[in-house]
Amino acid sequence: MVKKVMDYFDLTPRGIVYSVLIMTLGCVVYAFGVNYFLIPNHFGNGGVTGVSMLAYYLMKIPTGTTNFIVNAILLVIGWKFLSKRTLLYTIYASTCLSFCLNLIQPDPYVATNIIIPAVAGGVLLGAGIGLVLRGNGTTAGTDIVAMIMQQYLGISFSVGLLMCDMLVILASSFIIGVDMTIVTIMMMFIASQTVNFVTDGMNRKKSVMIFSSKKEEIADRVIKEMVRGITVFRAYGYYSKQEREVLLAIVNRNQVVQLQRVVTQIDPKAFVTISDVQQVIGEGFTFFSYESPHKNKYH
């Protein structure tokens, strides 16, 4: 019976432990940021958390209670837009976050310089959401509303999400004032950048394409000195009307200068392009996975 349930939701015991631990940590961090920095300094927020904070400001309803009720309604309406495993983890994450919002009540930090809690709160909120995402879950909320808008109104997910957040922030502006609304928007931007960093920022690489007549020498030195693989593929130069082989290497950011030096020493006339790579998944680049030490942890 247990095995059937595990197979149905595409779960593994180690996967469950990993996801639960990392999502729980994310919920704790997020709740601490809300209760320590945001609410004491009368910030707003987007999404369901923003609605929960408004309910607290107006009626003193605990944020966790409102968060749980609203997310439960949204999950009932939009469960079919999530995969089975994501739905299961999202139910856990949203429930855990609701409890954390009510249970984690540190002594409030009331700042004389409002920028400090804006930055710190944004970092904590972004880190919390990022950890939940790394644990294969979501915090439900306006994500589901955006999915519904995409399905039935033809509005893209990102635009729908922005519309939901802006609607909540607009409503908040009547309670917290224009000044705090502007600071809240700044805080949300910091949170979004922190989410990006937590989910993929530590794994950003550089993609380097090398066009050279001395490709064998360059490839040999890169493999020996930098311990990086090289991919060779055929390309066609439309101007020269000739086929040639191109080298492709994915390297760490701190290896770019070394690679440039190697190429220049061997072939000063080589043509090199360097591009940002948002994320690399595969052996040699990714972190430990709960499934296998040779697999990545992103799913």
Secondary structure, DSSP 8 states (H G I E B T S, - for coil): -HHHHHHHTT--HHHHHHHHHHHHHHHHHHHHHIIIIITTTT---SHHHHHHHHHHHHH---HHHHHHHHHHHHHHHHGGGS-HHHHHHHHHHHHHHHHHHHH--------SSTHHHHHHHHHHHHHHHHHHHHTT----THHHHHHHHHHHH---HHHHHHHHHHHHHHHHHHHH-HHHHHHHHHHHHHHHHHHHHHHHGGG-EEEEEEE-TTHHHHHHHHHHHH----EEEEEEETTTTEEEEEEEEEE-GGGHHHHHHHHHHH-TT-EEEEEEES---STTTS---SS-TTS-S--
